[in-house]
Amino acid sequence: MGIGDDCERQIQVIFRVYDDCGNFQQRQQIFTIIENTPPDLSACTVPLDGTVECTGDAGNEQAAINWDMANITYLYGRASDNCTNITVTSDYDFANYI
């Protein structure tokens, strides 16, 4: 889920105070619920690094793609958030050597 309504919600309430004669004063108040706690990755205990034997660019790239997808799947299955759904992204690029 992307950033949206689940990240901040507001409730507007009008309070009225009456006297015995029916006169009243009112105040409008807003109660805000915000979600700014990052997702919890504490259940992600398996190292996510990977190593494969060099088999040529095509095989290596496919191995890297499989590794990337496996990590995304793993994180989806283990990460959690207390108020909203999570989204897992990757900036995977086979040419991004370090």
Backbone as a ProteinNet text record, in pm:
[ID]
protein_1_A
[PRIMARY]
MGIGDDCERQIQVIFRVYDDCGNFQQRQQIFTIIENTPPDLSACTVPLDGTVECTGDAGNEQAAINWDMANITYLYGRASDNCTNITVTSDYDFANYI
[TERTIARY]
85.4	0	89.5	59.8	137.9	94.2	155.4	119.8	-21.8	-103.9	-242.8	-317.9	-445.9	-534.8	-496.3	-432	-395.8	-279.3	-210.6	-95	-135.3	-246.4	-296.8	-448.2	-512.1	-657.6	-695.1	-799	-847	-994.7	-1031.3	-1171	-1207.8	-1309.9	-1356.9	-1477.2	-1472.5	-1580.2	-1619.9	-1749.8	-1799.6	-1854.9	-1796.6	-1843.9	-1931.8	-2044.9	-2134.7	-2156	-2151.3	-2177.6	-2303.9	-2407.3	-2537	-2556.3	-2632.7	-2679.7	-2825.8	-2884.4	-3021.9	-3124.7	-3090.2	-3184.1	-3168.4	-3080.2	-3063.3	-2957.8	-2896	-2787.8	-2663.6	-2585.9	-2465.7	-2351.2	-2236.3	-2113.9	-2059.4	-1993.5	-1938.7	-1793.5	-1723.5	-1584.5	-1566.8	-1498.9	-1463.9	-1321.5	-1304.7	-1173.8	-1142.4	-1015.4	-971.1	-876.8	-905.9	-821.9	-749.7	-616	-536.5	-464.5	-472.2	-399.1	-295.7	-168.2	-64.2	8.9	59.5	138.2	274.9	372.9	507.1	613.3	569.8	661.9	706.2	836.5	881.1	845	839.3	809.3	911.3	868.1	951	1014.9	1147.1	1220.2	1284.3	1245.4	1309.1	1288.4	1184.5	1162	1246.9	1316.8	1402.1	1541.4	1559.5	1682.6	1780.6	1740	1827.6	1909.4	2042.6	2122.1	2071	2063.6	2007.4	2115	2242.6	2350	2348.4	2406.3	2409.2	2540.5	2578.1	2698.6	2666	2707	2689.4	2820.2	2836.6	2953.1	2932.4	3036	3027.7	3000	2890.1	2852.4	2835.8	2883	2863.8	2753.9	2755.5	2664.6	2517.9	2469.1	2326.8	2287.5	2368.1	2337.6	2353.7	2454.4	2475.7	2362	2319.3	2209.9	2081.9	2052.2	1931.8	1942.1	2060.2	2080.4	2057.1	2103.8	2084.4	1936.8	1867.1	1723.1	1649.5	1683.1	1619.1	1647.5	1770.8	1809.7	1729.6	1719.4	1645.1	1498.5	1436.2	1295	1275.7	1369.8	1361.1	1368.4	1453.1	1463.3	1336.2	1278.5	1152.5	1044	1034.1	935.1	959.9	1085.2	1120.9	1080.4	1113.8	1081.1	930.1	855.6	709.4	654.5	714.5	665.1	704.5	804.9	855	835.4	840.9	827	683.2	664.5	529.1	525	406.3	384.6	263.1	263.7	156	26	27.8	-95.3	-128.1	-28.8	-55.4	8.2	-28.8	35.1	176.3	259.2	394.6	410.2	508.9	550.7	700.7	747.5	890.3	935.4	1038.2	1093.7	1241.5	1296.2	1437.8	1490.6	1610.8	1671.6	1769.2	1737.1	1822.6	1856.9	1984.9	2035.2	2157.8	2155.5	2265.5	2397.3	2392.4	2514.3	2564.5	2497.3	2532.9	2636.9	2755.4	2861.6	2919.2	2959	3024.5	3168.3
-116.5	0	122.1	217.8	339.8	437	552.2	655.8	700.6	707.6	744.4	763.4	733.8	760.1	685.6	570.2	494.7	556.7	654	715	827.9	888	991.6	997	992.5	1005	1108.6	1182	1283.4	1262.3	1285.7	1278.7	1417.5	1473.8	1605.2	1587	1650.7	1639.2	1779.3	1799.1	1924.9	1895	1958.5	1946.4	2066.3	2040.2	2148.4	2138.4	2253.9	2261.8	2346.4	2283.8	2348.2	2388.2	2497.6	2529.5	2483.8	2502.6	2457	2527.5	2642.7	2715.9	2683.7	2590.7	2550.9	2631.2	2726.7	2802.4	2712.9	2734	2649.8	2725.1	2674.5	2713.1	2584.4	2599.8	2480	2501.3	2391.9	2389.8	2274.7	2304.1	2199.9	2153.6	2025.3	1967.2	1863.5	1844.6	1744.1	1648.5	1521	1415	1352.2	1351.2	1303.2	1174.4	1078.3	952.7	949.8	942.1	936.5	803.7	760.5	637.3	674.5	686.6	723.4	628.1	508.1	405.5	321	306.6	226.3	79.2	5.4	-137.6	-210.5	-319.4	-400.5	-512.9	-517	-621.4	-721.2	-721.6	-808.5	-957.1	-992	-1132.4	-1174.5	-1080.2	-1109.7	-1146.1	-1271.5	-1314.3	-1384.1	-1416.3	-1485.8	-1381.8	-1401.4	-1307.6	-1305	-1187.4	-1172.9	-1165.6	-1168.9	-1167.2	-1297.2	-1296.2	-1416.8	-1430.5	-1551.9	-1581.3	-1694.3	-1676.7	-1782.6	-1799.4	-1914.6	-1942.4	-1872.9	-1811.8	-1741.5	-1841.9	-1819.3	-1907.3	-1830.6	-1709.2	-1624.4	-1524	-1412.4	-1301.4	-1340.5	-1418.6	-1454	-1534.5	-1635.3	-1716.1	-1637.8	-1552.1	-1471.8	-1371.6	-1311.2	-1214	-1282.4	-1399.1	-1471.3	-1510.3	-1552	-1586.5	-1463.5	-1347.2	-1224.4	-1184.8	-1201	-1171.8	-1264.5	-1393.2	-1489.1	-1454.1	-1415.6	-1375	-1252.7	-1153.5	-1031	-1063.1	-1143.7	-1179.4	-1261.3	-1349.7	-1429.4	-1339.8	-1237.9	-1145.5	-1063	-1019.2	-943.9	-1031.6	-1154.3	-1247.5	-1272.8	-1292.9	-1316.2	-1198.1	-1077.3	-957.4	-938.2	-964.2	-955.8	-1052.3	-1168.7	-1269.1	-1245.5	-1161.8	-1144.6	-1004	-903.3	-765.2	-738.5	-648.2	-613.3	-466.9	-414.3	-276.5	-274.2	-187.1	-187.9	-126.2	-51.4	14.8	-1.9	-22.2	-25.9	-149.3	-175.4	-281.2	-237.7	-331.2	-296.4	-309.9	-240	-251.8	-273.6	-371.7	-398.7	-360.7	-279.8	-241	-278.7	-281.7	-312.1	-221.6	-171.5	-92.1	-178.2	-308	-403.4	-353.8	-364.3	-335.9	-423.7	-514.8	-609.5	-537.3	-418.1	-342.8	-262	-270.5	-188.8	-261.9	-282	-347.8	-254.2	-309.4	-227.5	-272.5
0	0	0	-79.6	-84.1	23.3	20	116.5	86.4	189.5	166.9	295.6	289.8	401.9	528.8	516.8	635.7	711.3	651.8	717.1	811.1	788.3	878.6	866.4	980.2	984.1	1087.5	1056.8	1150.1	1177	1301.9	1343.1	1393.7	1336.8	1380.1	1471.5	1585.2	1683.7	1728.4	1742.6	1798.7	1937.1	2036.3	2174	2205.7	2271.3	2312.9	2462.7	2527.3	2670.8	2689.1	2749.5	2767.5	2912.7	2930.7	3065.7	3077.2	3192.1	3215.6	3128	3071.7	2987.2	2839	2804.8	2665.2	2590.4	2661.2	2597.8	2589.8	2487.1	2477.3	2411.7	2436.1	2365.8	2303.8	2192.1	2129.5	2091.1	2084.4	2041.5	1943.8	1837.8	1740.8	1771.6	1780.1	1807.8	1700.9	1677	1580.4	1651.8	1638.3	1691.5	1572.7	1575.9	1464.5	1502.2	1413.6	1428	1315.7	1352.8	1250.9	1259.5	1147.2	1141.4	1087.8	1177.6	1133.7	1188.4	1226.6	1274	1154.9	1135.1	1020.7	1037.2	926.8	936.1	1024.4	1083.2	1171.6	1090.3	1090.8	1018.7	1113.5	1239.9	1338.4	1307.5	1234.5	1198.4	1078.5	1018.8	903.2	954.2	988.8	1054.4	962.1	842.8	749	673.1	661.1	580.9	437.2	380.8	247.2	138.8	177.7	78.3	-0.1	-118.2	-199.4	-273.8	-305.7	-383.4	-480.7	-606.4	-706.4	-782.6	-840.6	-926.1	-1060.1	-1112.9	-1240.8	-1352.6	-1424.1	-1534.5	-1664.6	-1669.1	-1787	-1758.8	-1831.7	-1802.2	-1797.2	-1894.1	-1897.1	-1773.2	-1739.3	-1621.4	-1492.7	-1487.7	-1367.9	-1348.5	-1457.1	-1445.7	-1399.3	-1453.1	-1410.6	-1263.6	-1220.8	-1079.9	-991.5	-1038	-961.4	-956.3	-1067.5	-1070.3	-974.2	-977.1	-885.8	-741	-711.5	-575.7	-531.5	-620.8	-589.5	-559.3	-643.4	-624	-496	-466.2	-343	-219.9	-225.8	-112.8	-96.6	-207.1	-199.7	-137.9	-183.8	-129.2	18.9	55.1	195.8	282.9	238.9	318.2	330.3	222.4	230	334.8	343.2	437	580.1	606	741.6	797.9	713.6	760.6	801.7	896	940	978.8	985.4	1026.5	1115.8	1215.2	1313.3	1263.9	1155.2	1111.2	963.5	881.9	738	675.7	552.7	476.2	439.4	400.7	360.8	210.3	158	19.4	20.8	-52.1	-61.2	-201.3	-210.4	-339.7	-343.4	-461.1	-480.9	-591.1	-571.4	-678.3	-759.1	-769.4	-840	-979.5	-1011.3	-1146.2	-1164.4	-1259.1	-1277.1	-1303	-1359.9	-1389.5	-1269.4	-1156.6	-1039.7	-953.6	-1007.8	-933.1	-828.3	-714.9	-612.1	-595.1
[MASK]
++++++++++++++++++++++++++++++++++++++++++++++++++++++++++++++++++++++++++++++++++++++++++++++++++

